[in-house]
Amino acid sequence: MNSVIKGASYVLVHTPDMVLYNGTTQTTERVVNPDSEYLKAVPEHLRSYEEAVSYWPNQTYIGNAHPDELAEIEFPYYDKKKEGAERYGKYGEIMPEEEFLLLVQACDMFEVVRLDKVFVEKYKEAFAKDPVISDDIVEKIHEGVELSEIETLISEDHAEPLYFEHQLVGCVKPAHDIDVNLSSHVMHENLMSKASSVLALLYAVKNAGIEKSDVEYVIDCAEEACGDMNQRGGGNFAKAAAEVAGLVNATGSDARGFCAAPTHALIEAAALVKAGAYKTVVVTAGGCTAKLGMNGKDHVKKGLPILEDCLGGFAVVVSENDGANPEIDLGMLGRHSVGTGSAPQNVIGSLVADPLDRAGMKITDIDKFSPEMQNPDITKPAGAGDVPLANYKMIGALAVKRGELDRKELANFTKEHGLTGWAPTQGHIPSGVPYVGFAREDILDGKIKNAMIIGKGSLFLGRMTNLFDGISFVVEANDGSGADDGQAVDEKQIKSMIGQAMKEFAKGLLEEQ
């Protein structure tokens, strides 16, 4: 039986202060040009929490709007407000920065996070009211320290400052005196990723309608790496986040593959469940502080707000076939192999056409494709164009070349089989997975029968290879064969039934004699 997608979560954390103090575009500028006019302009271009919440792509990400609704909104989106926008959505929430810092502190197991006691007292109650934040998480929050202690740690111990509304409210200490892998900067990055993953895990369990104890394995597929000087990327974010989220029966490990990692991880999860190794596996990823304000210079130059002001997170629950939820078809996997090459046509061919050929299907047999779902509001001002649309044009062109689509239908193909991008540019976050939650829902509602999830990655960023990466799978409607109708029996039961029948038969013969 194929594994099924039982539920999904999508969360955002509005972190405007981290844009200025932790995003690499800004931190690099501070080193190269400390008197930068750009840095002076950044605060004026940061959105309020209310503005981030009412932003159409953000509301789409957490499930308060469907991608089809977003497609009807006139582009660009940054100057459009979604009326009635809410913090909480079908799939998750947009958490404000002040509450997130308390979650970060709850995720700190080695006392490297220090928060101002006045700050903690002011916001702890609001944090505790979050519907997915349990008492055991709230209890992990320390009462805080004097601000003077935080200032000393920053000036004398090279601690990473934490700000809220441009005011110092805490810090992250280095976890080692000389190990750069445990520096305050790296600890900050890792804790932010872990905390946003915890938030996603909590919503995923809730959305799937399962108990925390049901989760047996967690796979983290974010872009950070934790370890020390002897095992720089040893991991394990997955188990660390599972601990805070209260997944007491779970173990786990990390999967890394740049932007394609979520798709790799989902295939691994589906395979583990189908093989019978685990009944329920959750794939999760937190956000990446380095990418906050990544395209900020272009946004400011064009008079736009800095739109990369949120950490992203997601989690997907993969479980045994229940006869209802959409299946992950492991017999229809696309992969960018070593020999594929970097030509766009070859890449799309390997990820889209090849697996469909093996299944005897056409490109047009797939109802929806979900490749890199970056929000064009972010990428177009930076000169990267509309990334999802570019992918759909390539897929459609390949369908035309294969004789499966008339050239005149190319524009219509992108509309019917494509989606408008809405995901934040958090590297791994946009790559295929933002539609998984919607795909599950759309299939269950009968709007579509299948969808192809496509993850693509840039392996050359690590300077180990010039290769690209990519992998894909198909989610399809459940055929119902995995349903437990109460009549299914296993091999032992069958043998027992046969044995009982033979005993009764023998007894009958003896009685006749």
C-alpha positions in Angstrom: 0.0 0.0 0.0 1.2 3.5 -0.8 1.7 5.9 2.1 -0.8 8.8 2.4 -0.6 12.5 3.3 -2.6 12.8 6.5 -2.1 16.5 7.2 0.1 19.5 6.7 1.0 22.7 8.4 2.5 26.0 7.3 3.6 28.7 9.7 5.2 32.2 9.4 7.0 34.2 12.0 7.1 38.0 11.4 10.7 39.0 12.3 11.4 42.6 11.1 14.2 43.2 13.6 16.0 40.0 12.4 15.9 41.4 8.9 18.1 44.3 9.9 20.3 42.4 12.4 20.6 38.9 11.1 19.8 38.7 7.3 23.1 38.2 5.4 22.4 41.0 2.9 22.2 43.5 5.8 25.0 42.0 8.0 27.4 41.9 5.0 26.5 45.5 4.2 27.3 46.5 7.8 30.8 45.0 7.4 31.5 46.3 4.0 29.9 49.7 4.3 28.9 50.5 7.9 27.7 54.0 6.9 25.5 52.6 4.2 22.5 54.6 3.0 20.7 51.4 2.5 21.0 50.3 6.1 19.7 53.7 7.2 16.7 53.3 4.9 15.8 49.7 6.0 13.8 50.6 9.2 11.5 52.8 7.1 10.8 49.9 4.7 9.9 47.3 7.4 6.3 46.3 7.6 4.2 46.3 10.8 2.9 43.0 12.1 -0.6 44.0 10.9 0.7 44.7 7.4 2.4 41.3 7.2 -0.8 39.6 8.4 -3.0 41.3 5.8 -0.6 40.5 2.9 -2.3 38.2 0.4 0.6 35.7 -0.1 1.1 35.3 3.6 -2.6 34.6 4.1 -2.4 32.1 1.3 0.6 30.4 2.9 -1.3 29.7 6.2 -4.4 28.6 4.4 -6.8 31.6 4.8 -6.9 31.9 1.0 -6.6 29.4 -1.8 -4.0 29.9 -4.5 -6.9 30.2 -7.0 -8.1 33.2 -5.0 -4.6 34.7 -5.0 -4.5 34.3 -8.8 -7.5 36.6 -9.1 -5.8 39.4 -7.2 -4.2 42.1 -9.4 -0.4 41.9 -9.4 1.6 43.3 -7.5 0.3 42.2 -4.1 2.3 44.3 -1.7 -0.1 47.3 -2.0 -3.2 45.2 -1.7 -4.7 44.4 1.7 -6.7 41.2 2.3 -9.8 42.3 4.2 -10.6 40.3 7.3 -7.1 38.8 7.4 -6.4 36.8 10.6 -3.3 35.6 12.5 -4.5 32.0 12.6 -5.3 30.0 9.4 -6.3 26.5 8.3 -2.7 25.3 8.3 -1.0 27.4 10.9 -0.4 31.0 12.0 1.7 34.1 11.5 3.4 34.5 14.9 4.6 37.9 16.0 8.2 38.4 16.8 7.8 39.1 20.6 6.0 35.7 21.1 8.4 33.9 18.9 11.4 35.0 21.1 9.7 33.3 24.0 9.3 30.1 22.0 13.0 30.3 21.1 13.8 30.5 24.8 11.7 27.5 25.4 13.7 25.6 22.8 17.0 26.5 24.4 18.4 23.4 26.3 21.8 24.8 27.1 20.9 28.2 28.6 22.4 30.3 25.8 19.3 32.5 25.4 18.8 35.4 27.8 15.7 37.6 27.8 15.0 40.8 29.6 12.8 40.1 32.6 10.5 43.0 31.8 10.1 41.7 28.2 9.2 38.2 29.5 6.7 39.5 32.0 5.0 41.7 29.4 4.5 39.0 26.7 4.4 35.7 28.4 0.7 35.7 29.0 -0.1 36.4 25.3 2.3 33.6 24.3 0.6 31.1 26.6 -2.8 31.8 24.9 -1.6 30.5 21.5 -3.8 27.4 20.9 -0.9 25.1 20.1 1.4 26.2 22.9 1.0 23.7 25.7 1.7 24.3 29.4 4.9 22.2 29.3 6.3 24.6 26.7 5.3 27.7 28.7 7.0 26.2 31.8 10.3 26.1 29.9 10.4 29.9 29.8 12.7 31.5 32.4 11.6 34.6 34.2 14.4 36.6 32.6 17.4 38.7 33.7 18.3 42.3 34.1 19.0 44.2 30.9 22.4 45.1 32.2 23.5 41.5 32.3 22.4 41.1 28.6 24.5 44.2 27.7 27.5 42.8 29.4 27.2 39.4 27.6 27.1 41.3 24.3 30.1 43.5 25.0 32.3 41.0 26.7 31.2 37.6 25.6 30.3 38.3 21.9 26.7 37.3 22.4 24.3 37.9 19.5 21.7 40.6 20.4 18.0 40.1 20.2 15.8 43.0 19.4 12.1 43.9 19.4 10.9 47.1 17.9 14.6 48.1 17.6 15.0 47.8 21.4 17.5 45.3 22.9 15.4 42.6 24.7 17.8 39.7 24.9 20.8 37.8 23.5 22.1 34.4 22.4 25.4 33.5 24.0 28.1 31.5 22.3 28.1 27.8 23.3 31.9 27.5 23.2 34.8 29.8 23.7 36.6 29.1 20.4 34.5 26.7 18.3 33.1 28.8 15.4 30.4 26.1 14.9 29.0 27.0 18.3 29.4 30.7 18.0 26.6 33.0 19.0 25.8 33.7 15.4 25.4 30.0 14.5 23.5 29.2 17.7 21.1 32.1 16.8 20.5 30.7 13.3 20.0 27.2 14.6 17.6 28.1 17.5 15.5 30.2 15.1 15.2 27.2 12.7 14.5 24.8 15.5 11.8 27.0 17.1 9.9 27.6 13.8 10.1 23.9 13.2 8.6 23.2 16.6 5.7 25.6 15.8 5.1 23.7 12.5 5.2 20.3 14.2 2.6 21.4 16.7 0.2 22.5 14.0 0.9 19.4 11.8 -0.2 17.1 14.6 -3.3 19.1 15.3 -4.2 19.4 11.6 -3.8 15.7 11.0 -6.0 14.8 13.9 -3.5 12.5 15.5 -2.0 12.3 19.0 1.6 13.5 19.6 2.4 10.0 20.7 1.4 8.6 17.3 4.5 10.1 15.6 7.3 7.6 15.4 9.8 9.3 13.2 10.7 13.0 12.2 12.8 14.1 9.3 14.1 17.7 9.3 14.9 19.1 5.9 15.9 22.7 6.7 19.0 24.5 5.4 20.9 24.9 8.7 23.5 22.5 10.2 24.2 21.9 13.8 27.3 20.3 15.3 30.7 21.2 16.6 34.3 21.4 15.2 34.5 17.6 15.0 31.2 17.1 13.2 30.2 20.4 11.7 26.8 19.2 10.3 26.2 16.2 12.4 22.6 17.2 13.3 19.9 16.3 14.7 17.3 19.1 14.3 14.5 16.6 13.9 14.8 15.0 17.3 15.6 18.3 19.0 12.4 19.8 17.7 10.4 16.7 18.4 11.5 16.9 22.1 10.1 20.4 22.6 6.9 19.6 20.6 6.3 16.6 23.0 6.5 13.9 20.4 7.6 11.4 23.1 7.6 8.3 20.9 9.5 9.8 18.0 13.1 9.4 16.9 14.4 11.1 13.8 17.2 12.4 11.6 18.0 15.3 9.2 18.0 15.3 5.4 19.9 18.0 3.6 19.7 18.8 -0.1 19.5 22.6 -0.4 16.2 23.7 -1.8 15.2 20.2 -3.0 15.5 18.7 0.5 11.8 18.8 1.4 10.9 16.7 -1.7 13.7 14.2 -0.9 12.5 14.0 2.7 8.9 13.4 1.7 9.9 10.5 -0.6 12.0 9.1 2.2 9.1 9.4 4.6 6.7 7.7 2.2 9.2 4.9 1.6 9.7 4.3 5.4 6.0 4.1 6.0 5.3 1.9 2.9 8.1 -0.5 4.0 6.5 -0.8 7.4 9.5 0.7 9.3 7.2 3.3 10.9 3.5 4.0 10.9 3.6 7.8 11.1 6.5 10.0 9.9 6.5 13.8 9.9 8.7 15.8 7.6 9.5 19.3 9.0 11.6 22.4 8.4 12.0 25.7 10.2 13.1 29.0 8.7 16.3 30.6 7.7 17.4 33.9 9.2 20.2 34.4 6.7 17.6 34.8 3.9 15.6 37.6 5.7 15.8 40.7 3.5 17.9 38.8 0.9 16.5 41.0 -1.9 16.1 44.0 0.4 18.3 46.3 -1.7 16.2 45.9 -4.8 13.0 46.4 -2.8 14.2 49.6 -1.1 15.6 50.9 -4.4 12.1 50.5 -6.0 10.3 52.0 -3.0 8.8 48.8 -1.9 8.5 47.4 1.6 11.1 44.7 2.4 8.9 41.7 1.7 11.3 39.0 3.1 10.4 39.8 6.7 9.1 36.4 7.8 10.7 33.1 8.7 8.8 30.2 7.1 8.1 26.7 8.4 6.1 23.6 7.4 5.4 20.1 8.4 3.7 17.2 6.5 2.4 14.1 8.2 2.9 10.9 6.2 1.1 7.7 7.5 -0.2 4.3 6.5 -2.8 4.0 3.9 -6.3 4.7 5.4 -8.2 4.3 2.2 -9.1 8.0 2.1 -6.2 10.4 2.1 -4.2 11.1 -1.1 -1.4 8.6 -1.8 2.2 9.3 -2.6 2.9 7.2 -5.7 6.5 5.9 -5.2 6.3 4.2 -8.6 6.3 7.6 -10.4 9.4 9.4 -9.2 11.4 11.9 -11.3 15.0 12.5 -10.5 17.8 14.8 -11.8 20.6 12.2 -12.0 24.4 13.0 -12.3 24.2 12.5 -16.0 21.2 14.7 -16.6 23.1 17.9 -17.2 22.1 21.5 -16.5 20.2 22.4 -19.6 16.7 23.5 -18.6 15.0 21.2 -21.1 17.0 18.2 -19.7 16.1 19.2 -16.1 12.4 19.4 -16.8 12.5 16.3 -18.9 14.1 14.2 -16.1 11.7 15.6 -13.4 8.4 15.7 -15.3 8.4 13.7 -18.6 10.5 10.6 -17.6 8.4 9.5 -14.6 5.2 10.0 -16.6 6.6 8.0 -19.5 7.2 5.1 -17.2 3.6 5.3 -16.0 2.2 5.6 -19.6 0.9 9.1 -18.9 1.1 12.5 -20.6 2.1 15.8 -19.1 -1.4 17.0 -19.5 -2.6 14.0 -17.4 -1.3 15.8 -14.3 -3.8 18.3 -13.0 -1.5 20.6 -11.1 2.3 21.0 -11.0 4.0 22.5 -7.9 7.6 23.4 -8.6 9.4 26.4 -7.0 6.5 28.4 -5.6 8.3 31.7 -4.8 6.2 34.7 -4.5 6.8 36.9 -7.6 6.2 40.0 -5.5 9.6 39.3 -4.0 11.5 37.9 -7.0 10.4 40.2 -9.9 11.7 43.5 -8.4 15.0 41.7 -7.9 15.3 40.7 -11.5 14.6 37.0 -11.1 11.2 37.2 -12.8 8.1 35.0 -12.0 9.8 31.7 -11.0 6.7 29.5 -11.0 5.5 30.9 -14.3 8.9 30.3 -15.9 8.7 26.6 -14.8 5.2 26.2 -16.2 6.3 27.7 -19.5 9.1 25.1 -19.7 6.7 22.2 -18.7 4.2 23.4 -21.3 6.8 23.8 -24.0 7.9 20.2 -23.3 4.3 19.1 -23.7 4.1 20.9 -27.0 7.4 19.3 -28.2 6.0 15.9 -27.3 2.8 16.4 -29.2 0.7 16.3 -26.1 -0.4 20.0 -26.3 -1.2 22.3 -29.1 1.0 25.4 -29.2 -2.1 27.6 -29.1 -3.0 26.1 -25.7 0.3 26.9 -24.1 -0.9 30.0 -22.3 -4.0 28.2 -21.1 -1.8 25.3 -19.9 0.0 27.5 -17.4 -3.3 28.7 -16.0 -5.0 25.3 -15.8 -2.0 23.2 -14.6 -0.1 25.9 -12.8 -0.3 28.0 -9.6 0.5 31.5 -8.7 3.5 31.7 -6.4 2.9 32.7 -2.7 5.8 31.2 -0.7 8.5 33.3 1.1 12.0 33.0 -0.4 13.4 30.9 2.4 15.4 28.6 0.2 13.9 25.2 0.9 10.5 26.5 1.9 9.1 27.4 -1.6 10.4 24.3 -3.4 7.3 22.2 -4.2 5.9 21.7 -0.7 3.7 24.8 -0.2 1.0 23.2 -2.3 1.0 19.8 -0.5 -1.6 20.9 2.0 -3.8 22.4 -0.7 -3.2 19.4 -3.0 -4.4 17.1 -0.3 -7.5 19.2 0.2 -8.2 19.7 -3.5 -8.0 16.0 -4.1 -10.2 15.1 -1.2 -12.7 17.7 -2.5 -12.6 16.2 -6.0 -11.3 19.5 -7.6 -8.3 17.6 -9.0 -7.3 13.9 -9.2 -3.5 14.3 -8.9 -0.6 16.8 -8.5 3.2 16.6 -9.1 5.5 18.0 -6.5 8.8 19.2 -7.9 11.8 20.1 -5.7 14.9 21.7 -7.3 18.2 22.6 -5.7 21.4 24.4 -6.3 24.1 22.0 -5.2 26.9 24.3 -6.5 26.3 26.7 -3.6 28.4 24.4 -1.4 31.3 24.6 -3.8 31.6 20.8 -3.9 30.0 20.3 -7.4 28.6 22.3 -10.2 25.5 20.0 -10.4 21.9 21.1 -10.1 19.5 18.8 -8.2 15.9 17.9 -8.6 13.4 15.2 -7.6 9.6 14.8 -8.0 6.7 12.7 -7.0 3.0 12.5 -7.7 0.2 12.8 -5.2 -3.0 11.1 -6.3 -6.5 10.3 -5.2 -6.8 7.2 -3.0 -8.4 4.3 -4.7 -9.8 3.0 -1.5 -8.0 -0.3 -1.5 -6.2 0.6 1.8 -9.4 1.1 3.7 -10.0 -1.0 6.8 -13.5 -2.1 6.4 -13.3 -4.4 9.4 -13.1 -7.5 7.2 -9.5 -7.4 6.4 -7.4 -10.2 8.0 -3.7 -10.9 8.2 -1.9 -14.2 7.4 -2.0 -15.4 11.0 -5.7 -14.9 11.1 -6.2 -16.8 7.9 -4.1 -19.7 9.1 -6.1 -19.8 12.4 -9.4 -19.7 10.5 -8.3 -22.6 8.3 -7.1 -24.6 11.3 -10.4 -24.0 13.1 -12.4 -25.1 10.0 -10.3 -28.3 9.7 -10.8 -29.1 13.4 -14.6 -28.7 13.0 -14.5 -30.8 9.9 -12.6 -33.6 11.7 -15.0 -33.4 14.7 -18.0 -33.8 12.3 -16.5 -36.9 10.8 -15.9 -38.5 14.2 -19.5 -37.7 15.2 -20.8 -39.4 12.1 -18.9 -42.6 13.0 
